[in-house]
């Protein structure tokens, strides 16, 4: 069947907090096609990254960084349907993959073959699609501001289900966000690799079967994300499982392999904020240095030369912006990325940060904002370090 020619029919921009509302509003109009979302924070990447959401009749059918196809269908099943990891089924999946490549097999035909071969059921397929969409919402609803454009295409005939109500999906996504926020204390990132605490497990006198199960999960030396793929489970479910193991003391985490020894400094007159910040940075694998006195901060910076420095605005005797000036006056420190950190939501602070050549990051004002803040930290620090390291030396 020949696909209809796609045409752009709508577009809009959104702020960091508007995406959920805009997504529901524009999907409810019932148009068939793809909404393509591009995010400002990913704009500097060499390879363009956008998130696509397939919609029809006011429902969400699909979500991904690539459009729906037979190849994406097979990847979806391998990722979220556990029996596809069975060796005999893997042989069938590989054979179908070659057939898709050679014959341009359409998704509807491929689904019929999969069901006739008893590889999947309608229920499993719908559940896999739903988990994929929710995992994407976990990521992209926190990605910040950007723009969206619509490409019309008659896609509903290519999907095996009627789709999902966007309002219900986003309500579930909000609940997941709250769950992720609670988990961040014990599982800061799905990129971390778990390590066993053999002593704690021995003291707990666990049944041998339970101990072996934990060992099998951890001794694979895989990240939590890779473990979720290996188990064909939702990221959130795996994070909850490992958070429990961390609380029991049976499991810890290796630091990130990338930038593991990078030193990150935080300067803030609040001891509570500094303590939290140190914990977050350490959990991400960085060497964290905290300084409560802005007057002596410059001496520490000169001595340590941190990879990134976070600076509070409102501090006694020396303001954050005054400290930025002092740092910039030292030739050896001029290239260190600086991030203005404050709980004040003043536009003037953001402008002053930009004029000073600094990044700007708002402190979490409530416990519900901690998850967003940690996600921003995890993305921001490697980006700032990479930006400095990519500059050729003279």
LINSULKA-V286447 format. One record per pair of residues at least 24 apart in sequence whose C-alpha atoms are under 10 Angstrom apart, sorted by the first residue. I is the first residue (numbers start at 1). J is the second residue. D is the distance in Angstrom with one decimal. If there is no record, write none. Layout:
I_J_D ; I_J_D
This chain:
1_106_9.0 ; 3_153_7.6 ; 3_154_7.4 ; 3_155_8.7 ; 4_152_8.6 ; 4_153_6.2 ; 4_154_6.7 ; 4_155_9.4 ; 5_151_9.4 ; 5_152_8.1 ; 5_153_7.1 ; 5_154_9.2 ; 6_33_8.3 ; 6_34_9.5 ; 6_150_9.4 ; 6_151_5.7 ; 6_152_5.1 ; 6_153_5.5 ; 6_154_8.8 ; 7_33_9.6 ; 7_150_8.1 ; 7_151_5.3 ; 7_152_5.6 ; 7_153_7.9 ; 8_33_9.9 ; 8_34_9.8 ; 8_35_9.8 ; 8_149_7.0 ; 8_150_5.5 ; 8_151_4.7 ; 8_152_6.6 ; 8_153_9.9 ; 9_149_7.8 ; 9_150_5.9 ; 9_151_6.5 ; 9_152_7.0 ; 10_35_9.1 ; 10_148_8.3 ; 10_149_5.8 ; 10_150_5.3 ; 10_151_7.9 ; 10_152_9.2 ; 11_35_8.8 ; 11_36_9.2 ; 11_37_9.7 ; 11_147_7.4 ; 11_148_5.4 ; 11_149_4.1 ; 11_150_6.1 ; 11_151_9.4 ; 12_37_9.6 ; 12_146_8.8 ; 12_147_5.7 ; 12_148_5.4 ; 12_149_6.6 ; 12_150_9.2 ; 13_37_9.3 ; 13_38_9.5 ; 13_39_9.8 ; 13_145_7.7 ; 13_146_5.8 ; 13_147_4.1 ; 13_148_6.2 ; 13_149_8.9 ; 14_39_9.4 ; 14_144_8.5 ; 14_145_5.5 ; 14_146_5.6 ; 14_147_5.9 ; 14_148_7.9 ; 15_39_9.8 ; 15_40_9.9 ; 15_144_6.6 ; 15_145_4.2 ; 15_146_6.7 ; 15_147_8.7 ; 16_40_9.9 ; 16_141_8.1 ; 16_142_7.3 ; 16_143_7.2 ; 16_144_3.9 ; 16_145_4.3 ; 16_146_7.8 ; 17_141_8.3 ; 17_142_8.4 ; 17_143_9.7 ; 17_144_7.3 ; 17_145_7.8 ; 18_141_9.1 ; 18_144_9.0 ; 18_145_8.2 ; 18_146_10.0 ; 19_140_9.0 ; 19_141_6.6 ; 19_142_9.1 ; 19_143_9.5 ; 19_144_8.3 ; 19_145_7.9 ; 19_146_8.8 ; 19_147_9.5 ; 19_148_9.7 ; 20_137_9.3 ; 20_140_9.9 ; 20_141_7.0 ; 20_166_9.3 ; 20_167_9.0 ; 20_170_7.1 ; 20_171_9.7 ; 20_173_9.7 ; 20_174_9.7 ; 21_167_9.2 ; 21_170_9.3 ; 22_148_9.7 ; 23_53_9.4 ; 23_60_10.0 ; 23_148_9.5 ; 23_166_8.0 ; 23_167_9.4 ; 23_170_9.3 ; 24_58_8.7 ; 24_59_9.4 ; 24_60_9.6 ; 24_165_9.2 ; 24_166_5.9 ; 24_167_6.5 ; 24_169_9.9 ; 24_170_8.4 ; 25_58_9.4 ; 25_166_9.4 ; 25_167_9.6 ; 26_55_9.7 ; 26_58_8.6 ; 26_150_9.4 ; 27_53_9.4 ; 27_54_9.3 ; 27_55_6.5 ; 27_56_7.8 ; 27_57_8.2 ; 27_58_5.3 ; 27_59_6.8 ; 27_60_7.5 ; 27_165_9.5 ; 27_166_7.5 ; 27_167_9.9 ; 28_55_9.1 ; 28_56_8.9 ; 28_57_7.5 ; 28_58_4.3 ; 28_59_7.2 ; 28_60_9.5 ; 28_165_9.2 ; 28_166_8.1 ; 28_167_9.4 ; 29_55_9.9 ; 29_56_9.0 ; 29_57_7.7 ; 29_58_6.1 ; 29_59_9.6 ; 30_55_7.7 ; 30_56_5.7 ; 30_57_4.1 ; 30_58_4.1 ; 30_59_7.5 ; 31_55_7.0 ; 31_56_5.6 ; 31_57_6.3 ; 31_58_7.0 ; 31_59_9.4 ; 31_150_9.3 ; 31_151_9.7 ; 31_152_7.3 ; 31_153_8.7 ; 31_154_9.0 ; 32_56_4.1 ; 32_57_6.7 ; 32_58_8.4 ; 32_59_9.3 ; 32_60_9.9 ; 32_61_9.9 ; 32_150_9.5 ; 32_151_8.6 ; 32_152_5.9 ; 32_153_5.8 ; 32_154_5.6 ; 32_155_6.3 ; 32_156_7.1 ; 33_57_10.0 ; 33_61_9.8 ; 33_150_7.1 ; 33_151_5.7 ; 33_152_4.3 ; 33_153_4.3 ; 33_154_6.2 ; 33_155_6.1 ; 33_156_8.4 ; 34_60_9.8 ; 34_61_9.7 ; 34_62_9.1 ; 34_63_9.2 ; 34_67_8.3 ; 34_68_9.8 ; 34_149_8.4 ; 34_150_5.8 ; 34_151_5.3 ; 34_152_6.5 ; 34_153_7.2 ; 34_154_9.6 ; 34_155_8.6 ; 35_63_9.6 ; 35_148_6.6 ; 35_149_5.7 ; 35_150_4.5 ; 35_151_6.5 ; 35_152_8.7 ; 36_63_9.9 ; 36_64_9.8 ; 36_65_9.0 ; 36_67_9.9 ; 36_147_8.4 ; 36_148_5.5 ; 36_149_5.4 ; 36_150_6.2 ; 36_151_7.8 ; 37_65_9.5 ; 37_140_9.1 ; 37_145_9.8 ; 37_146_7.1 ; 37_147_5.9 ; 37_148_4.4 ; 37_149_6.8 ; 37_150_9.0 ; 38_140_9.8 ; 38_143_9.6 ; 38_144_10.0 ; 38_145_8.6 ; 38_146_5.5 ; 38_147_5.5 ; 38_148_6.2 ; 38_149_8.7 ; 39_140_8.7 ; 39_143_6.8 ; 39_144_6.7 ; 39_145_5.9 ; 39_146_4.1 ; 39_147_6.6 ; 39_148_8.7 ; 40_143_8.5 ; 40_144_7.4 ; 40_145_5.9 ; 40_146_5.0 ; 40_147_8.0 ; 41_143_7.4 ; 41_144_7.3 ; 41_145_7.7 ; 41_146_8.1 ; 41_379_9.4 ; 41_380_9.4 ; 42_143_8.8 ; 42_144_9.8 ; 42_146_9.3 ; 43_146_9.2 ; 50_140_9.8 ; 50_147_10.0 ; 50_148_9.3 ; 51_136_8.5 ; 51_137_10.0 ; 51_140_7.8 ; 51_148_9.4 ; 52_136_9.9 ; 52_148_9.4 ; 52_149_9.7 ; 52_150_9.5 ; 53_133_8.7 ; 53_136_9.8 ; 53_150_9.6 ; 54_150_9.8 ; 54_151_9.7 ; 54_152_9.9 ; 54_153_9.3 ; 54_155_7.7 ; 54_156_8.8 ; 54_159_9.7 ; 54_163_9.4 ; 55_152_9.6 ; 55_153_9.5 ; 55_154_9.6 ; 55_155_7.9 ; 55_156_7.8 ; 55_162_10.0 ; 55_163_8.0 ; 55_164_9.3 ; 55_166_9.6 ; 56_152_9.9 ; 56_153_9.3 ; 56_154_8.2 ; 56_155_7.3 ; 56_156_6.1 ; 56_157_9.8 ; 56_162_8.6 ; 56_163_7.9 ; 56_164_10.0 ; 57_156_8.4 ; 57_162_8.7 ; 57_163_8.7 ; 57_165_9.9 ; 58_163_8.7 ; 58_164_8.7 ; 58_165_7.4 ; 58_166_7.8 ; 59_156_9.9 ; 59_162_7.5 ; 59_163_5.2 ; 59_164_5.2 ; 59_165_5.2 ; 59_166_6.2 ; 59_167_9.4 ; 60_130_9.4 ; 60_133_8.7 ; 60_162_8.6 ; 60_163_5.2 ; 60_164_5.1 ; 60_165_6.5 ; 60_166_6.1 ; 60_167_9.9 ; 60_169_8.8 ; 61_126_9.7 ; 61_129_8.0 ; 61_130_8.8 ; 61_133_8.7 ; 61_155_9.0 ; 61_156_7.9 ; 61_158_10.0 ; 61_159_7.2 ; 61_160_9.0 ; 61_161_7.4 ; 61_162_7.2 ; 61_163_4.5 ; 61_164_6.4 ; 61_165_9.3 ; 61_166_9.7 ; 62_129_6.7 ; 62_130_8.2 ; 62_132_8.1 ; 62_133_6.6 ; 62_159_8.6 ; 62_161_10.0 ; 62_163_7.9 ; 62_164_9.0 ; 63_129_8.2 ; 63_130_9.1 ; 63_132_7.0 ; 63_133_5.3 ; 63_134_8.8 ; 63_135_9.4 ; 63_136_7.0 ; 63_137_8.8 ; 64_132_8.0 ; 64_133_7.6 ; 64_135_9.8 ; 64_136_7.1 ; 65_136_9.3 ; 68_107_8.4 ; 68_155_8.9 ; 68_158_8.5 ; 68_159_8.6 ; 69_100_9.7 ; 69_104_9.7 ; 69_105_9.1 ; 69_106_7.3 ; 69_107_6.1 ; 69_108_9.7 ; 69_158_8.6 ; 69_159_9.6 ; 70_96_9.6 ; 70_97_8.4 ; 70_100_6.7 ; 70_101_9.0 ; 70_104_8.2 ; 70_105_6.8 ; 70_106_6.0 ; 70_107_4.6 ; 70_108_8.4 ; 70_109_9.1 ; 70_110_6.9 ; 70_111_8.8 ; 70_158_9.7 ; 71_96_9.6 ; 71_97_7.1 ; 71_98_9.9 ; 71_100_7.2 ; 71_101_8.2 ; 71_104_9.7 ; 71_105_9.3 ; 71_106_9.5 ; 71_107_8.4 ; 71_110_9.9 ; 72_107_9.1 ; 73_107_7.1 ; 73_110_8.7 ; 73_111_8.6 ; 73_125_9.2 ; 73_128_9.9 ; 73_129_9.2 ; 73_159_10.0 ; 74_100_9.6 ; 74_107_9.3 ; 74_110_9.0 ; 74_111_9.5 ; 74_114_9.8 ; 76_125_8.7 ; 76_128_6.9 ; 76_129_7.4 ; 76_131_9.8 ; 76_132_7.7 ; 76_232_9.9 ; 77_119_9.5 ; 77_120_8.4 ; 77_124_8.7 ; 77_125_7.4 ; 77_128_6.9 ; 77_129_8.9 ; 77_232_8.8 ; 78_128_9.7 ; 78_229_8.4 ; 78_230_9.4 ; 78_232_7.4 ; 79_128_8.3 ; 79_132_9.0 ; 79_228_8.7 ; 79_229_5.7 ; 79_230_7.9 ; 79_231_8.6 ; 79_232_5.3 ; 79_233_7.9 ; 79_234_9.3 ; 80_124_8.7 ; 80_125_8.9 ; 80_127_8.4 ; 80_128_5.4 ; 80_129_8.5 ; 80_131_7.9 ; 80_132_8.0 ; 80_228_9.1 ; 80_229_7.4 ; 80_230_9.3 ; 80_231_8.3 ; 80_232_4.5 ; 80_233_6.0 ; 80_234_7.5 ; 81_119_9.4 ; 81_120_8.0 ; 81_124_6.9 ; 81_125_8.0 ; 81_127_8.9 ; 81_128_6.8 ; 81_229_9.8 ; 81_231_9.0 ; 81_232_5.8 ; 81_233_8.1 ; 82_124_9.8 ; 82_229_9.3 ; 82_230_8.6 ; 82_231_6.8 ; 82_232_5.2 ; 82_233_8.0 ; 83_119_7.6 ; 83_120_8.4 ; 83_232_8.9 ; 84_119_7.3 ; 84_120_8.6 ; 84_232_9.0 ; 85_230_8.3 ; 85_231_8.8 ; 85_232_8.4 ; 89_117_9.6 ; 89_118_9.7 ; 89_119_7.1 ; 90_119_9.9 ; 92_117_9.0 ; 92_119_8.7 ; 93_119_8.9 ; 106_158_7.7 ; 107_157_9.7 ; 107_158_6.3 ; 107_159_7.4 ; 107_160_8.4 ; 108_157_8.0 ; 108_158_5.8 ; 108_159_6.9 ; 108_160_6.8 ; 109_158_9.3 ; 111_159_9.4 ; 111_160_7.6 ; 112_160_9.6 ; 122_160_7.9 ; 122_161_8.2 ; 123_161_9.7 ; 125_160_8.2 ; 125_161_8.7 ; 126_160_8.1 ; 126_161_6.8 ; 126_162_9.4 ; 126_163_8.5 ; 126_164_9.4 ; 128_232_9.5 ; 128_233_9.5 ; 128_234_9.3 ; 129_161_9.3 ; 129_163_9.1 ; 129_164_9.5 ; 130_163_8.9 ; 130_164_7.8 ; 130_169_8.5 ; 131_233_8.8 ; 131_234_6.5 ; 131_235_9.1 ; 131_236_9.8 ; 132_234_8.2 ; 132_235_9.8 ; 133_164_9.6 ; 133_169_8.5 ; 133_173_9.4 ; 134_169_7.4 ; 134_170_8.4 ; 134_172_8.0 ; 134_173_6.3 ; 134_176_8.5 ; 134_234_9.0 ; 134_235_9.8 ; 134_236_9.7 ; 135_173_8.6 ; 135_176_9.4 ; 135_234_7.4 ; 135_235_7.1 ; 135_236_8.1 ; 136_173_9.6 ; 137_169_9.0 ; 137_170_8.0 ; 137_172_9.8 ; 137_173_6.5 ; 137_174_9.2 ; 137_176_9.4 ; 137_177_9.3 ; 138_170_10.0 ; 138_173_6.7 ; 138_174_8.7 ; 138_176_7.4 ; 138_177_6.8 ; 138_180_8.7 ; 138_235_9.6 ; 138_236_9.2 ; 139_177_9.7 ; 139_375_9.3 ; 141_170_9.6 ; 141_173_8.8 ; 141_174_9.5 ; 141_177_9.4 ; 142_177_9.3 ; 142_371_9.5 ; 142_372_6.7 ; 142_373_9.8 ; 142_375_8.0 ; 142_376_8.7 ; 143_372_9.3 ; 143_375_9.0 ; 143_376_8.6 ; 143_379_9.9 ; 144_376_9.6 ; 176_236_7.8 ; 177_236_9.7 ; 177_368_9.0 ; 177_371_8.0 ; 177_372_9.1 ; 178_367_9.9 ; 178_368_7.1 ; 178_369_9.5 ; 178_371_8.3 ; 179_236_8.3 ; 179_239_9.9 ; 179_240_8.7 ; 179_371_9.5 ; 180_236_7.3 ; 180_239_8.4 ; 180_240_8.7 ; 180_368_10.0 ; 180_370_10.0 ; 180_371_6.9 ; 180_372_9.6 ; 181_367_8.1 ; 181_368_6.6 ; 181_369_7.9 ; 181_370_6.6 ; 181_371_4.5 ; 181_372_7.9 ; 181_373_9.8 ; 181_374_9.2 ; 182_240_9.7 ; 182_243_9.7 ; 182_367_8.9 ; 182_368_8.5 ; 182_370_9.0 ; 182_371_7.9 ; 183_236_9.1 ; 183_239_7.3 ; 183_240_7.0 ; 183_242_9.5 ; 183_243_6.5 ; 183_244_9.4 ; 183_371_8.7 ; 184_239_9.1 ; 184_243_8.7 ; 184_280_9.1 ; 184_283_9.8 ; 184_370_8.3 ; 184_371_6.4 ; 184_372_9.9 ; 184_374_7.9 ; 184_375_9.4 ; 185_243_8.5 ; 185_246_9.9 ; 185_247_9.9 ; 185_276_10.0 ; 185_279_8.9 ; 185_280_8.1 ; 185_283_8.8 ; 185_370_9.4 ; 185_371_9.0 ; 185_374_9.7 ; 186_239_8.9 ; 186_240_9.3 ; 186_242_8.2 ; 186_243_5.3 ; 186_244_8.4 ; 186_245_9.2 ; 186_246_6.4 ; 186_247_7.2 ; 186_252_9.0 ; 186_253_9.7 ; 186_283_8.8 ; 187_224_9.3 ; 187_239_6.5 ; 187_240_8.4 ; 187_241_9.9 ; 187_242_7.4 ; 187_243_5.9 ; 187_244_9.7 ; 187_246_8.1 ; 187_252_9.4 ; 187_253_8.8 ; 187_283_8.5 ; 187_284_9.9 ; 188_239_9.4 ; 188_243_9.7 ; 188_253_9.8 ; 188_280_7.7 ; 188_281_9.7 ; 188_283_6.6 ; 188_284_7.0 ; 188_371_8.8 ; 188_374_7.5 ; 188_375_8.5 ; 188_378_8.8 ; 189_223_9.4 ; 189_224_8.1 ; 189_225_8.9 ; 189_239_8.8 ; 189_253_9.9 ; 189_256_9.6 ; 189_283_8.6 ; 189_284_7.6 ; 189_374_9.1 ; 189_375_8.4 ; 189_378_8.2 ; 190_223_6.7 ; 190_224_4.9 ; 190_225_5.1 ; 190_226_8.6 ; 190_227_9.4 ; 190_228_9.1 ; 190_235_7.7 ; 190_236_9.4 ; 190_238_9.1 ; 190_239_7.4 ; 191_222_9.0 ; 191_223_5.3 ; 191_224_6.0 ; 191_225_6.1 ; 191_226_8.4 ; 191_253_9.9 ; 191_254_9.9 ; 191_255_9.5 ; 191_256_7.5 ; 191_257_9.7 ; 191_284_9.4 ; 192_221_10.0 ; 192_222_8.3 ; 192_223_5.2 ; 192_224_6.0 ; 192_225_8.1 ; 192_226_9.8 ; 192_252_9.5 ; 192_253_6.1 ; 192_254_6.4 ; 192_255_6.8 ; 192_256_6.3 ; 192_257_9.0 ; 192_283_9.1 ; 192_284_8.1 ; 192_285_9.1 ; 193_218_8.0 ; 193_219_9.7 ; 193_220_9.3 ; 193_221_6.4 ; 193_222_5.7 ; 193_223_4.3 ; 193_224_6.1 ; 193_225_9.0 ; 193_226_9.3 ; 193_227_9.3 ; 193_251_10.0 ; 193_252_8.5 ; 193_253_5.5 ; 193_254_5.4 ; 193_255_7.6 ; 193_256_8.0 ; 193_257_9.5 ; 194_218_5.7 ; 194_219_8.3 ; 194_220_9.2 ; 194_221_7.3 ; 194_222_7.6 ; 194_223_7.0 ; 194_224_7.2 ; 194_227_9.9 ; 194_242_8.4 ; 194_245_10.0 ; 194_246_9.3 ; 194_250_9.9 ; 194_251_6.3 ; 194_252_5.6 ; 194_253_4.4 ; 194_254_6.2 ; 194_255_9.4 ; 195_219_7.4 ; 195_220_9.7 ; 195_221_7.9 ; 195_222_9.8 ; 195_246_10.0 ; 195_250_8.6 ; 195_251_5.6 ; 195_252_5.2 ; 195_253_5.4 ; 195_254_6.5 ; 196_245_9.6 ; 196_246_9.7 ; 196_249_9.0 ; 196_250_6.1 ; 196_251_4.8 ; 196_252_6.5 ; 196_253_8.5 ; 197_245_10.0 ; 197_246_9.5 ; 197_249_6.9 ; 197_250_5.0 ; 197_251_5.4 ; 197_252_7.0 ; 197_253_10.0 ; 198_249_9.6 ; 198_250_7.1 ; 198_251_8.6 ; 199_249_9.4 ; 199_250_8.3 ; 200_248_8.3 ; 200_249_6.2 ; 200_250_5.7 ; 200_251_8.7 ; 201_248_9.0 ; 201_249_7.9 ; 201_250_5.6 ; 201_251_8.9 ; 202_250_9.3 ; 203_250_10.0 ; 204_248_9.2 ; 204_249_9.7 ; 204_250_9.0 ; 211_250_9.7 ; 214_242_9.7 ; 214_245_8.8 ; 214_250_8.7 ; 214_251_8.9 ; 215_250_10.0 ; 215_251_9.8 ; 217_242_9.9 ; 218_242_9.9 ; 218_251_8.2 ; 218_252_9.8 ; 218_253_9.9 ; 221_254_9.7 ; 223_253_9.5 ; 223_254_9.5 ; 223_256_9.8 ; 224_253_9.8 ; 252_283_9.9 ; 253_283_8.0 ; 253_284_9.5 ; 253_285_9.1 ; 254_283_8.9 ; 254_284_9.2 ; 254_285_7.6 ; 255_282_8.1 ; 255_283_7.1 ; 255_284_6.3 ; 255_285_4.0 ; 255_286_7.6 ; 256_283_9.0 ; 256_284_6.5 ; 256_285_5.2 ; 256_286_8.2 ; 257_285_8.1 ; 258_285_8.7 ; 258_286_9.8 ; 258_382_8.2 ; 259_284_9.7 ; 259_285_7.8 ; 259_286_7.3 ; 259_287_9.7 ; 259_307_9.6 ; 259_381_9.3 ; 259_382_7.2 ; 259_385_8.2 ; 259_386_9.2 ; 260_284_8.3 ; 260_285_5.2 ; 260_286_5.6 ; 260_287_7.8 ; 261_285_7.4 ; 261_286_5.9 ; 261_287_6.1 ; 261_288_9.7 ; 261_307_9.6 ; 262_286_5.6 ; 262_287_6.1 ; 262_288_8.7 ; 262_306_7.5 ; 262_307_6.0 ; 262_308_8.4 ; 262_381_9.6 ; 262_382_9.4 ; 262_385_8.5 ; 263_287_4.7 ; 263_288_6.0 ; 263_289_7.2 ; 263_304_8.2 ; 263_305_8.1 ; 263_306_5.0 ; 263_307_5.4 ; 263_308_7.1 ; 263_309_8.9 ; 264_288_5.2 ; 264_289_6.3 ; 264_290_8.7 ; 264_304_9.9 ; 264_305_9.3 ; 264_306_5.5 ; 264_307_5.7 ; 264_308_5.0 ; 264_309_5.9 ; 264_310_7.9 ; 264_381_8.5 ; 265_289_4.6 ; 265_290_5.8 ; 265_291_7.6 ; 265_297_9.6 ; 265_300_9.5 ; 265_301_8.3 ; 265_304_9.3 ; 265_305_9.2 ; 265_306_6.2 ; 265_307_8.0 ; 265_308_6.4 ; 265_309_4.7 ; 265_310_6.1 ; 265_311_8.5 ; 265_338_9.7 ; 266_290_5.0 ; 266_291_6.2 ; 266_292_8.4 ; 266_297_9.5 ; 266_306_9.8 ; 266_308_8.7 ; 266_309_5.8 ; 266_310_4.6 ; 266_311_6.1 ; 266_312_8.1 ; 266_339_9.3 ; 266_341_9.1 ; 267_291_4.8 ; 267_292_5.8 ; 267_293_7.4 ; 267_294_6.7 ; 267_297_7.2 ; 267_309_7.6 ; 267_310_6.1 ; 267_311_4.9 ; 267_312_6.1 ; 267_313_9.4 ; 267_315_9.2 ; 267_320_8.6 ; 267_323_9.9 ; 267_340_9.9 ; 267_341_9.0 ; 268_292_5.2 ; 268_293_7.4 ; 268_294_7.5 ; 268_297_9.9 ; 268_310_8.4 ; 268_311_6.4 ; 268_312_5.1 ; 268_313_8.2 ; 268_314_8.3 ; 268_315_7.0 ; 268_316_9.9 ; 268_320_8.9 ; 268_341_8.6 ; 268_342_9.4 ; 269_293_6.4 ; 269_294_7.7 ; 269_311_9.8 ; 269_312_7.8 ; 269_313_9.7 ; 269_314_8.2 ; 269_315_5.9 ; 269_316_7.7 ; 270_312_9.2 ; 270_315_8.9 ; 273_363_9.0 ; 273_364_9.9 ; 277_310_9.8 ; 277_374_9.5 ; 277_377_9.9 ; 280_373_10.0 ; 280_374_7.2 ; 280_377_8.6 ; 280_378_9.3 ; 281_374_9.1 ; 281_377_8.4 ; 281_378_8.7 ; 281_381_9.6 ; 284_374_9.4 ; 284_377_9.0 ; 284_378_7.1 ; 284_381_9.9 ; 286_381_9.6 ; 293_317_9.4 ; 293_318_9.1 ; 294_318_6.3 ; 294_319_8.0 ; 294_320_8.1 ; 294_322_9.8 ; 294_323_7.4 ; 295_319_9.8 ; 295_323_8.6 ; 297_323_8.5 ; 297_327_9.7 ; 298_323_7.7 ; 298_324_9.6 ; 298_326_7.6 ; 298_327_6.9 ; 298_330_9.9 ; 298_333_10.0 ; 301_327_8.3 ; 301_333_8.1 ; 301_336_9.9 ; 302_327_8.8 ; 302_330_8.6 ; 302_332_8.1 ; 302_333_7.4 ; 305_332_8.5 ; 305_333_7.1 ; 305_336_7.9 ; 306_333_9.1 ; 306_336_7.3 ; 306_337_9.1 ; 307_333_10.0 ; 307_335_9.4 ; 307_336_6.2 ; 307_337_7.2 ; 307_338_9.3 ; 307_381_8.8 ; 307_382_9.8 ; 307_384_8.5 ; 307_385_6.4 ; 307_388_8.8 ; 307_389_9.9 ; 308_335_9.7 ; 308_336_6.1 ; 308_337_5.1 ; 308_338_6.1 ; 308_339_7.7 ; 308_380_9.9 ; 308_381_7.1 ; 308_382_9.4 ; 308_384_7.3 ; 308_385_7.1 ; 308_388_9.9 ; 309_336_7.4 ; 309_337_6.5 ; 309_338_5.0 ; 309_339_6.2 ; 309_340_8.7 ; 309_341_9.8 ; 309_358_10.0 ; 309_381_9.6 ; 310_337_8.7 ; 310_338_6.0 ; 310_339_4.7 ; 310_340_6.0 ; 310_341_6.2 ; 310_342_9.7 ; 310_358_9.7 ; 310_359_9.2 ; 310_360_9.3 ; 310_361_8.9 ; 311_338_7.3 ; 311_339_6.1 ; 311_340_5.1 ; 311_341_5.4 ; 311_342_8.2 ; 311_358_9.9 ; 311_360_9.7 ; 311_361_9.8 ; 312_339_8.6 ; 312_340_6.0 ; 312_341_4.6 ; 312_342_5.5 ; 312_343_8.8 ; 312_361_9.8 ; 312_362_9.9 ; 312_363_9.3 ; 313_340_6.6 ; 313_341_6.4 ; 313_342_5.9 ; 313_343_8.9 ; 313_344_8.9 ; 313_349_8.6 ; 313_353_9.9 ; 314_341_9.3 ; 314_342_7.6 ; 314_343_9.4 ; 314_344_9.4 ; 320_353_9.9 ; 321_349_9.5 ; 321_352_8.2 ; 321_353_7.9 ; 321_356_8.0 ; 321_358_9.7 ; 324_353_9.5 ; 324_356_7.6 ; 324_357_9.3 ; 324_358_8.6 ; 325_356_8.1 ; 328_356_9.2 ; 328_357_9.7 ; 335_388_7.1 ; 335_391_10.0 ; 336_384_8.9 ; 336_385_8.7 ; 336_388_7.6 ; 337_381_9.2 ; 337_384_6.3 ; 337_385_7.6 ; 337_387_8.9 ; 337_388_7.8 ; 338_384_9.0 ; 339_380_9.6 ; 339_381_9.7 ; 339_384_9.7 ; 359_384_9.2
